[in-house]
Amino acid sequence: MLGLMMDEPLLVASLLRHADRYHGDTEIVSRTAEGPIHRYTYRQAHERTRRLANALTRLGVKPGDRVGTLAWNGFRHFELYFAVSGMGSVIHTINPRLFPDQIAYIAGHAEDAYVCFDITFAPLVEKMAAACKVVKGWIAMTDRAHMPAARIPNLLCYEELLAAESDGFDWPTFDENTASGLCYTSGTTGNPKGVLFSHRSTVLHACVITMPDATDLSSRSSILPIVPMFHVNAWGIPYAAPLVGAKLVFPGPGLDGASLYELFETEKVNRSSGVPTVWLGILHHMKQHNLRFSTLEKVVIGGAACPPAMIRTLNEDYGIRVQHGWGMTEMSPIGTINSPKLKHDALAPQERFELSLKQGRPVFGVDMKIVDGEGKELPRDGKAFGDLLVKGPWIVREYFRGEGGNPLRPGGWFPTGDVGTIDPDGYLQITDRSKDVIKSGGEWISSIDLENIAMGHPGVMEAAVIGVRHPKWDERPLLVVVKKAGALLTREELLAFYEGKVAKWWLPDDVVFVEQLPHTATGKLSKLTLREQFKDYALPTAAASAIPRDPARA
Amino acid sequence: MLGLMMDEPLLVASLLRHADRYHGDTEIVSRTAEGPIHRYTYRQAHERTRRLANALTRLGVKPGDRVGTLAWNGFRHFELYFAVSGMGSVIHTINPRLFPDQIAYIAGHAEDAYVCFDITFAPLVEKMAAACKVVKGWIAMTDRAHMPAARIPNLLCYEELLAAESDGFDWPTFDENTASGLCYTSGTTGNPKGVLFSHRSTVLHACVITMPDATDLSSRSSILPIVPMFHVNAWGIPYAAPLVGAKLVFPGPGLDGASLYELFETEKVNRSSGVPTVWLGILHHMKQHNLRFSTLEKVVIGGAACPPAMIRTLNEDYGIRVQHGWGMTEMSPIGTINSPKLKHDALAPQERFELSLKQGRPVFGVDMKIVDGEGKELPRDGKAFGDLLVKGPWIVREYFRGEGGNPLRPGGWFPTGDVGTIDPDGYLQITDRSKDVIKSGGEWISSIDLENIAMGHPGVMEAAVIGVRHPKWDERPLLVVVKKAGALLTREELLAFYEGKVAKWWLPDDVVFVEQLPHTATGKLSKLTLREQFKDYALPTAAASAIPRDPARA
């Protein structure tokens, strides 16, 4: 028997319509690619968004068509989010930090009908436009006076398109499972894969992230999303802010500490979000000029584990509550946010601090579990670690155009590629990447734990632990170390350093000293390259393996 | 083109499963009908709820079947909410304050397979059981030791049913539009009509009411819903609390000031909700014993307009933030909640206080508009008042079994039966009931405004204004007054008292003095009866209406 409630679909356009009707004079403030600060209201944003929908319709954009963006966080990007999805088309946010040929691949794979770009990216567009045969036109997100001089085919002016239209546009009603947005993940191997969000997933995700234990967003908030709108929809904030009537402050291209700090202060920002790196820039600027935050209260930090020292500084020196978050493009992206429960008020300060280092609890809608190599669920005891699987209405079922096949495990769980623990209170701690864990005789060894111990030795500059093929145990850990200049450090000394710190069978089977470790373009240790370098490495223990031997599992 | 997100339905059982997994040791505390305080955790509640689902299955309850309850707010009622809906059946909460024959009508109309009742209501069940042929059995929500001695056919013991079962029960997955709950509205005319909630509507409603501008519910909350679980699901709190991991405190039958205050204090309650009357009891008890709240921060008050003096007392004397709420059974029930925006911090205290008297802004998901007699939308200027229409995914589309036909207006809007204003910031103020408004020559006159003015006269004890038939103007206002003992008050004096306070054409056409006004069983003024009494009343202005005359519309 079905219920008798109204059949009202969850649609992206309804978020902006709600903001217009009930928060019409609340502001959206943007630092622009052209330079000046732009300022208007949700009502004006909605009016321009309707003009934009008319303009795109006139250009021939149809429901289901993709419209690409190469843009900073700003009001025109916000208008594109709502106009494109609102008319039933798909907003495809492209990361302008990718290489031009990657961008051309993505725009081609998505078959973007048009691509809209901030003038900052005119040189990039000029370089790649010829390779994007499928794109019918390129829309510069600016007015006539600031149109780029670049040689771009079918170049259109955003403000001219809007000026030619009326604001009479009724948002159509359709199935809430209709695609609303597309975002490609840049995996370490293979081609980027597209995640195709729906109106339903986008609106549900927006609802849940506003809750008090999540971003705690309301009509009393002024939020500055530092995390880019080209990176998983700025973690959903451009949708959540109109839902609750929060003031939105967009930093545009000004992602340096000075520019961000200025906006925090002038726009009375009290909520923000971003990756650890940008907070380093802000803290550096503030320390240098002896500055304080006047209104900032809470920040969500994710994308990478936030260094404990940064949490401490923000907390203790600046009075900011830092919340660790974790998610991924495939999860829209929020999976967990760290918020202490009422009972944690009783913890000692150090225990509370340690709790805050975890990635947090899943928001309602996300379910998660950890499993071993055979897919068997592991206990939620904060100690067992395993592959992290997730499930929920804003988690990917398959990639755009079936790329990569069926990604799901039995039961419909999505494997995150992360390894972690879940404690009895539901707090997730990411301990490793699945591909970096060392699988020894059916048991798992955390590469990160072993690296952290090595890094604690005064003679070690940098350390990496990878799994190397072993005839008996499948894989055994190999420690690769860069010594500090002048350090006299031996293999035996390092192995002895592990004693008493981990179970005996976790001890690396060998140590190799190198001049340097391989890193990715973004400065991260490249274990992929390292594994490639050592793929034929003969462990000393491998030779002895003809004689059965059982490393004690203390 | 559809998105590629997981097809995970929004189901009621997932709320409790989430609480079990991520808030397993958070408490549910209940004052019981048997007397003692009962205390357990979400994990234990989930375990017993699975046993209950097995017990109901064994009794032959099938998906779609209705299971009735006559119960206070307590842990067994909570278990029934989740077991019955979770297995795909429909929890039908019955208001035990109705007359026995009304209850028998409702249970019969709903075709309840079983009815579960708190032992308090054994005498009531004994009285009506014979009239409920459709009910297969009556389950006393208690253990063997407390089983009522009443003569009830097919009487079963809740705790015995649970004890006989295992906790092995997997919540089935089904269409989120499946019916989950049923609640009858007791209209002033006609038979009660059933509102049939769905899993989707229940979960969406639960998400939205946890938001910071609504109840601000989180894992840091301890919430005591005073509003009964038999009255529109205690405003959704039993669903919202497990969603966020809030501690739940159930008052059971102890709705007097002393019992409630004790629970507030012992259970460190910081959130609550209820109708104005119960708060009167609490405040009376506190004043009498010179008590203070130690932990209570915020309360949502709805069901009836909260007297301004009560808001002031709670705010100023006790430091409690009072939020006006408005809704109805047909809306699951939350429509609006009053929360000031950031910009309202700039208001003077008196202006903020006046804002707090309004019913509040719609939560996301609810859209509303006011229309005139022809259905034309009226401006959102805080002055124009009209019929309030609403729309959203947790608002009724039609009543159970088509009772009363199609209730919707063109465009799918539900008419609330309330009349109100909406200001430019989206705040609703209820000014009247649609049927009480006086429709004079196509224009509307607020009966409540005219009554409030009369009540301001020192000689008036009670006043009511109703519309009386008029040959020219359709209706004109008639003022019916009970004088204070000894007051010498004339018709002319009262009419003169209105001058300068309202537009001339709003002036009552006549005044009638009576000994007393009719009231309903719950003490409310019964305008229905009054209109019946005065339906043939000849207004002095009616005689003159043969000669066209135009009351000045100042």
Chai-1 contact restraints between the chains, C-beta under 6 A:
chainA,res_idxA,chainB,res_idxB,connection_type,confidence,min_distance_angstrom,max_distance_angstrom,comment,restraint_id
A,M1,B,G64,contact,1.0,0.0,6.0,A-B,restraint_1
A,M1,B,A179,contact,1.0,0.0,6.0,A-B,restraint_2
A,L2,B,N177,contact,1.0,0.0,6.0,A-B,restraint_3
A,G3,B,N177,contact,1.0,0.0,6.0,A-B,restraint_4
A,G3,B,A179,contact,1.0,0.0,6.0,A-B,restraint_5
A,G3,B,L196,contact,1.0,0.0,6.0,A-B,restraint_6
A,G3,B,F197,contact,1.0,0.0,6.0,A-B,restraint_7
A,G3,B,S198,contact,1.0,0.0,6.0,A-B,restraint_8
A,L4,B,L196,contact,1.0,0.0,6.0,A-B,restraint_9
A,L4,B,R397,contact,1.0,0.0,6.0,A-B,restraint_10
A,L4,B,E398,contact,1.0,0.0,6.0,A-B,restraint_11
A,M5,B,S198,contact,1.0,0.0,6.0,A-B,restraint_12
A,M5,B,S201,contact,1.0,0.0,6.0,A-B,restraint_13
A,M5,B,W394,contact,1.0,0.0,6.0,A-B,restraint_14
A,M5,B,R397,contact,1.0,0.0,6.0,A-B,restraint_15
A,M6,B,I395,contact,1.0,0.0,6.0,A-B,restraint_16
A,M6,B,R397,contact,1.0,0.0,6.0,A-B,restraint_17
A,E8,B,G392,contact,1.0,0.0,6.0,A-B,restraint_18
A,E8,B,P393,contact,1.0,0.0,6.0,A-B,restraint_19
A,H18,B,F364,contact,1.0,0.0,6.0,A-B,restraint_20
A,Y22,B,R361,contact,1.0,0.0,6.0,A-B,restraint_21
A,Y22,B,G426,contact,1.0,0.0,6.0,A-B,restraint_22
A,G64,B,M1,contact,1.0,0.0,6.0,A-B,restraint_23
A,N177,B,L2,contact,1.0,0.0,6.0,A-B,restraint_24
A,N177,B,G3,contact,1.0,0.0,6.0,A-B,restraint_25
A,A179,B,M1,contact,1.0,0.0,6.0,A-B,restraint_26
A,A179,B,G3,contact,1.0,0.0,6.0,A-B,restraint_27
A,L196,B,G3,contact,1.0,0.0,6.0,A-B,restraint_28
A,L196,B,L4,contact,1.0,0.0,6.0,A-B,restraint_29
A,F197,B,G3,contact,1.0,0.0,6.0,A-B,restraint_30
A,S198,B,G3,contact,1.0,0.0,6.0,A-B,restraint_31
A,S198,B,M5,contact,1.0,0.0,6.0,A-B,restraint_32
A,S201,B,M5,contact,1.0,0.0,6.0,A-B,restraint_33
A,C207,B,C207,contact,1.0,0.0,6.0,A-B,restraint_34
A,T210,B,M211,contact,1.0,0.0,6.0,A-B,restraint_35
A,M211,B,T210,contact,1.0,0.0,6.0,A-B,restraint_36
A,P212,B,P212,contact,1.0,0.0,6.0,A-B,restraint_37
A,P212,B,D216,contact,1.0,0.0,6.0,A-B,restraint_38
A,P212,B,S218,contact,1.0,0.0,6.0,A-B,restraint_39
A,D213,B,S218,contact,1.0,0.0,6.0,A-B,restraint_40
A,D213,B,S219,contact,1.0,0.0,6.0,A-B,restraint_41
A,D216,B,P212,contact,1.0,0.0,6.0,A-B,restraint_42
A,S218,B,P212,contact,1.0,0.0,6.0,A-B,restraint_43
A,S218,B,D213,contact,1.0,0.0,6.0,A-B,restraint_44
A,S219,B,D213,contact,1.0,0.0,6.0,A-B,restraint_45
A,S219,B,K341,contact,1.0,0.0,6.0,A-B,restraint_46
A,R220,B,L342,contact,1.0,0.0,6.0,A-B,restraint_47
A,L243,B,F364,contact,1.0,0.0,6.0,A-B,restraint_48
A,K341,B,S219,contact,1.0,0.0,6.0,A-B,restraint_49
A,L342,B,R220,contact,1.0,0.0,6.0,A-B,restraint_50
A,R361,B,Y22,contact,1.0,0.0,6.0,A-B,restraint_51
A,F364,B,H18,contact,1.0,0.0,6.0,A-B,restraint_52
A,F364,B,L243,contact,1.0,0.0,6.0,A-B,restraint_53
A,G392,B,E8,contact,1.0,0.0,6.0,A-B,restraint_54
A,P393,B,E8,contact,1.0,0.0,6.0,A-B,restraint_55
A,W394,B,M5,contact,1.0,0.0,6.0,A-B,restraint_56
A,I395,B,M6,contact,1.0,0.0,6.0,A-B,restraint_57
A,R397,B,L4,contact,1.0,0.0,6.0,A-B,restraint_58
A,R397,B,M5,contact,1.0,0.0,6.0,A-B,restraint_59
A,R397,B,M6,contact,1.0,0.0,6.0,A-B,restraint_60
A,E398,B,L4,contact,1.0,0.0,6.0,A-B,restraint_61
A,G426,B,Y22,contact,1.0,0.0,6.0,A-B,restraint_62
